[in-house]
Amino acid sequence: MAGATSDASIQTTVAQDAPHQPGKYRFALIALTSLFFMWGFLTCLNDILIPYLKNMFDLSYTQAMLVQFCFFGAYFIVSIPAGNLVGKIGYQKGIIAGLIIACIGCLLFYPSASLASYNMFLFAFFVLASGITILQVSANPYVSTLGPANTASSRLTMTQAFNSLGTTVAPFFGSWLILSTIEHPDSVTELDQAIATLTVAEQASTVQVPYLILAAALFLLAIIFMFLKLPLLGKKDPSESHQSGSGSAWRYPHLVLGAVGIFVYVGAEVGIGSFLINFLTQDEIGGLTESQAAKYIAYYFGGAMVGRFIGALVMQKINAGKVLAFNAIFACLLVATAIFSQGTTAMWALLLVGLCNSIMFPTIFSLALQDLKQYTSQGSGILCLAIVGGAVVPLLQGMLADSFGIQVAFVLPLLCYGFIGYYGLIGCNANRPNESI
């Protein structure tokens, strides 16, 4: 995630390179932690809105997955401009800019709902994700620099946990304010088409209040960060010369394979989360209503939050690549069980995949950046762009679902986890180029 899919994008590089600031910044860190919670919360709400919009606009699965395509596509398009922007204005102003843009994205849900326009909803998702991308580029390094260097990792781990908390809480919020209002089209006859049109508009307007609340929260955070007295960090010195040649990081096979790993991981995690509600509402699986199914998403992302703490302890004793491979293989078994079984067995098998997801993103990220030395920043940028897997894989999964059904479509995440298992065992140890190259 969704929420966990994009929360650690640049922390490894920053923790190594940024100057650490002495002093007491407890309130500032609390404010920064709230950002991690908010973007985890906002990202997870996509999984709630996909079945909602699919129902309202009578969409195919492929069309419904355009939500994730627009949202995660923003990471690919905006990441580099966001980095350039933050380099000019600094971390604090970058956070303010990200919050304001995300606020505008939330406000755009109001006219989108009023006009009952799916295209406008997609544009709102893109604007919202653009703001979150700028937030990530600014907030991750800020957390690492506000305090002693030797506690940077613990600060980042704490903020990541709050990101996961956001993804765990969001399903209850969405279920309560959004999905509980759905009236199924089956209850409307063809003779009442005029009434049906009004019903769609009325139901679409249900998203207005939740996103107005979120817009107000983002605006309040922007005001807080305007008045916080923080070190002016993040601006690049124009006189700096970068010695590393263009494209040099691509010579490292373990980085390239790691970028593929990030691509397929984010795609698999987002794809499963996007289809969970539709999967659980099937009669042969859970037979739940959309509102009931939404609450089960909390188990998916809550498992990722719990697994993150367990994994952090385990990887102090066991090689990270082996832990990654173990989780990936177990995820393959769970997804296969969800594909070939029915009832509560299939339901809980898919929900437990969240536990396996927990350590994958940060572990792939760190393994891919090992031994890059002066090319670490470039490698980090490559890995950040690979988050676009969250846009591509769910769309392909939607095409499979339209053609063969939801259960068969989970073959795609199964293949993704298979590659991650390969990366943990073999790919992360791929030969590095010689120092002289």
N, C-alpha and C positions, 0 to 999 in steps of 0.2 A: 500498500500500500501502500495495500495501497499505502496506508500511512507509513508503514515500515519500509516501503520500497525506496524512499528518497530522502531519508532523514540524516544520512551520514555522508553525503556526497563528497564533501571536501575536507572533512575533519582531519584525515591522516596527514595531508600535506601541511595544513595550517598548524597542526600541533608541533610539527618539526620546525617550521620556518618563521612563525610569527613571534614578534617580541612580546614577552609576558609582562604584565603590568602589576606592580605591587600595589597594595592598598585594599580597602574593604569595599566590596561592590556587591554586598548581599542582596540589596533591593534590586540592583541592576540585573543580577543573575536570576532573581525571581521573575522579573519582567521578561527576560530572554527565554526562560523556561516556559512561560505562557505562550510564547510564539511557537515553540515546538508542539505544545498541546494543540494550538489552534490549527496548524497546518495538517497535523495528523487527523484532527476532527474533520476538517473540511475535505480532505482527500477521501476519507472513509465514507462520507455522505454520498459520494458518487455511487457506491454500491447500493445505497438505498434508492437513489433517484433513477437508476437504470430501469428496474422493473416498473417503477411509477410512470416514467415517461413512455416506456414500451406499451403500457396499458392505455395511457391517455391518447397517444398518437397512433396506436395500432401499428407498431413498428415490427419489422423482422429483427432477429437477433443481431444480424450484421448492422442494421441501422442503429439499434440501441447501443452497440459497442462504439459508435462514433463519439459517444460521450468520453470514453477513455482515450480514444484517438486524439480528440481535440485537447483534452486535459494533459496527457503525457507528451503529446506532440509539442506542447509549449516548452517543455524542458529542453527539447532538442533545438528549437528555434530561438529561445530566449536566453539559454545558459551563457553563451559567449557574449552577447550584448549586455547581459546583466553583470558579468564579470568586468567588462569595460566600464560600465556605469559606476559600479562600486569603486573601481580603481580611481575614478575621477572625484567622487563625492565622499568616499569613506564609508565605513561600516554603519555608523549610526544613521546618517542620512539615507543610506541604502535601505536600512530597515524601515525607516519612515516611508520611503518611496514604495517599497514592497507592500506595506500595510495599506497605503492609500489605493494602490492599484487593485489589491485584493478586495478592498472595500467597494471599489467601483464594480468589480466583477460580481460581488454579491448583490449590489443594487440593480444590476442588469437583469437579475432574475425576476424583478417586479414587472418591467414591461414585457419580458418574455412570457410570463404567465398571463398577463392581461391580454396579450394578443394571441395566446396559445400557439406560439411559433416555435417549432423545434429547432429551426436554424438559429433563432436568437438565443435559445438555451445553449446551443453548442458554442456560440460566440462568447456567451457569459462564462462558460466553463474555461475557454481559452484565456480570457482576461484574468479570471480568478487564478488559474495556474501560473500565469505570467508573474503575478504579484507574489505567489508563493515561491517561485523560482528565485526571484530577487531576494526574498527573505532568507532563503537557504544560503545563497552566496554570501550574504552579510552576517547572518546570525551564527552559523557554525564556527567561523574563525573568531568571532567576538567572544563566544563562550570560552574558547581555549586560551585567550589572551588575558581575560579578566581574573587574574590570580596567579599563583606560583606555577611554574612549568611542571613540577613533579606531581601536581594534582589535576593537570589538564584532562587526563583520561577519565578520572573519576567524575569531573564536572560534565564532560560530554556524555558519559554513560548515564548520569542522572537525567540530563535533558532528553536523551533518547528514550528513556523509560517514560517520560511524560508525553513524548510523541506517541508511544504505544498506548498510553492511557487514553489519549484523545481518540485513537482508532477503536478502543474498547467501549468508550462511552457513547460515541456517535450513533451506533445502531439503535440504542434505546431512544435517543432524541429523535432520530428519523422515523422510527416506528410509531412513536407517540404523536408527533406533529404532522407527519406526512402520510405514511402508508395506512394508518388507521382510517383515513378518509376515503380510501378507494372504493368506488362502486363499480363492480365488474360490468363490462359491456353486455354480458349475457342477459342482464336484467332489463335491457332496453330493446324494444321491438323495432322492426323496420318502419312501422307506422308512426313511430315517435322520433323521427330523425331530427326534427327541430329541437325537441326536448333534449335529445342526445347531444346535440351540438352545445347547448347551454350547459349540460352536465359536464362535458369535457372542459369547458372554460372555467366553470366553478371549481372543478377538482384541480385543474392546473394552478389556480390561484392559491391553493393551499400552501405552495412553497413560498409565497410572498412573505408571510410573517416570520418563518424560521430564518430566511436569508436577510430580512431587515434586521432581525436581532443580531445575526452574525456580522452584518455590515456595521452596526452600532458598536459592537465589541471591537472590531478591527480599527474603527475610527478612534475609539477611546484609547486603544493601545498606541496608535500613532501620536495622539496628543501627549501621552505619558512619555514616549521616547523623545518628543521634541524638547521636553523640559528636563530630562535626565542629564546630569552632568557626568559625562563619560569621556575617557581618553579619545582623542581624535585619531583613530587608527584606520587603516585600510587604503589610504590614498597611495597610489604608486608614484614613485619619483620619476619624472619624465627623463631624467638624465641617466637612469639605470640602463645598462646594456646587458642583454641576455646572451650568454656565450653559447648556449645549446642550439644546435642547428635544427632547422625546421624538419619535422617528421622523424627525428632521431628516436623517439620513444617507440615508434612502430617497429623498430628492429628487435624488440624484446618479445619473443613468442609467448612468454607467460603473461605479459600484459595484454597482448592481442586476444589470447584465449580467455583472459579474465574479462575483457570487454564483452566478448560473446556471452560469458557467464552472467554478467550483470544484465545484459539484454534479455536473455532467456529467463533469468530469475524474476526480474521485475514483471516480465510478461506473464509468467506462470502465476505469480502471486496475485497480480491484478486480475488476470483472467478468471481464476478460481473465485476470488471475491466478487467479481462482477456477475457471475452466474449462480452464486450460492442461493439467493432468494428464489430464482426460477427453478433451481434444482430441488430445493426443499419443499416447494409447493406442489411438486408432481405427486399424483396420487400413489404411485408405486414406491415413492421414496419417503416423504414425510406427511404429505397431505395437509400441509399447514397453510394458513392464510399468509398473505404478504406481510402483514403486521407481525404475526407470530414468527415467521421465518427471519425477519430482520433482526430480531433479538438474538438469534443464534449466531449471527455474524460476530457478536461480541466474543463467542468462544473461539472463533477463528483467529481474531486479532489479539484476544486476551492470551491465547496460547503462545503467540509470538512474544508477548511481553514477558510472560513467565519463563519461556525458553531462553530468552536473552540473558537473564540472570543465571540460569542453570549453565548455559553454554560458557559464560564468562568464567565460571568456576572450573568447569571441565577442561577448558583449553589452557588452564594454568598447568595441567598435568599431562595432557594428551596433545599431540601434533594437530595444529589447526586444520590442515588439509584432510587428515583422517576423520576429524569430527565433521567437517563439511561433507565428505563422501558418505559417512554413516547417515547423516540427516537426509541427504539426497536419495540414498537407496531406500531408506524408510519411507520417504515421501512418495517414491515410485510405487512401493507396495500399497500404500494407502490409497493413492489415486487409482491404481489398478483395481483395488477392492471396490472403490466407488463406481467404477465403470461396469464391473461384472456382477455386482450384487444389487440387492434392493432393500427397501425398508430402512430401519434404524442402523443396520450395519453399514450401508452405503452412506447414510447421512453423517454418522459420526466418523467414518473413515475420512471423509472429505474435510470435516471440521478440524480433525486432528492434524491435518497438513500444516495448519498455522503454527503448531509447536515445532515442526521441522523447519519452517521458514525462518525462525527466530534469529539464528546466527548467520544465515547465508549471505545477506547483503554485506555487512561489515567484514565478514571473513573473506569473501571473494575480493572485496575492495582492497583489503590489506595485503593479501597474498599477491595480487596483481601489481601492487606498488613496490614490492620487495626488490631491493638492489637496483632501483632505477637511478638513485643518486641525483645528479643534476637534472635529470629528466622527470623527476617526480611530479612537478607541477603540470607538465604537459600530459603525463600519464593520467593524472587525476582528472584533467579536462576530458580526455578520451573516455574515461569511465563514466563521467557525468553525462556525456552525450548518449552513452549506451542505455540510459534510463528510458530512452524512446521505445524500448521493448514493451513498456507498459501501454504504448499506443498501438503497436503493430500486432503483437501476439493475440490480445483479446479480439481484435477485429477479425483475424484469421479464424479464431475459435468461434466467433459468431457465424462466419460463413459455414464452418463445419456443422454447427448446431442447426442452422437452417436446412442443410442438406441431409444430415444423418441423425439429428437429435442431440440433446444436451449431453447425455452420458457418453456417447461416442466422441463428442467434441473434446472431452477431457484427455483424449489421447495426446493432444498437443502439449498440455502442461506435463504429461508423463514423459514425453521426449525431452522437454526442457530440463526436468530434474535428472534425467539420464545423463545429459551433457554435464550438469553440475557435478554429478558423481564422478565422471571422468576427469573433470578439472581438479577436484580435490585429491584424487589418487595419482594422476599423471600430469595433467595440463599445467598445474601450478609449478611443477618441477622442470618444465621445458627448458632446454638449453638456453642460457643467456649469451648474447654476443660478447666477443672479446672486448676488453677495455679499450683496445686500440682502435676499434671500429668507430 
